[in-house]
Amino acid sequence: MLTSLITLAIASAVASPVADAPKWESDYGKALEQVRSDDRPLLVVLDKPGEEVDAKLLSAKDDKTLQKYDLCRIDASTEYGKKVAAAFNAKTFPHVAFVDKTGEVVLHTHKGKISKDAWNASLTKYQTGAQPERHVVLRPASEAQPVMQYEPVYRDNSYCPSCQKGF
């Protein structure tokens, strides 16, 4: 009985950190379906062996902002990964994309290595998954610039009494 309790305690202690680790989807289609069903933004990481995002950033168990995202990590060296990378127009790796909660708009991308500060700032900024509001500034359609400069007609002194010889 005592050994069963000790075994159970050890198993639960070992299993709990694994359960808290973020779950990364390896299929972009499934991740997109998940985003559309649970109304959360999508974090997509495209990387290749040797050109990866720091593993500490991707597996932060206590990072509350990372838990607000649906997560998708794709190996861009595979055939499937190359297709997804082409869809995101990713040419340098790692490539990180923040997709809105509808799954239709890419809000932001990072190309190449990403620092911890930039990672945390981006996670915080796009965690709502809302598209940025557009601010339209109204300006005149065209600023009226004359096409041709008109000069006064009297530029040439057409009537000068002293110039009028013989008339």
C-alpha positions, 0 to 999 in steps of 0.5 A: 500500500505504501509503495503504491502511494509513493509510486502515485505521488512520483507519477503525479509529480513527474506528469504535472510539469508535462501537462502544463507545457504548451501544446504545439500543433504541427498541422497548420490546417488543424491549428486554423480550425482550432483558432476559428472555434475557440476565438483565440489568436494563432502563433505560428513558428516556422523553423528549420533544423539549425535555424530555430526559435530559442526552445526556452521561449517556446516552452515557458510553462509559466508564461501566461501570455503564451497560454492565450494563443493557439500554437502551431510549429512547423518544420519548414524543411519538410515538403508540407513545411515548404508549402506553409512557408510559401503561403507565409512568404517566409524566406528567412528562418525562424519565421514567427507570425501572429494571426488574428483570432479569425484566422484570416489576417496576419497581424505581425511577423518576425523574420530571423532570430528573435530576442526574448524582449521582442518575443515577450513584447509581441506576445503581449501586444497581439494576445487579444487577436484583434485587428488594429483599428484603421485611422483614416486621415482625410486630405484633399484629393489634390492640391490645386497646382496650376498646370500652366503659369499664366503671365499678364498680357501686358508683359510686352508694352504693346502701346508705347507712344515713343515706339509708335513711329509712322503710325 
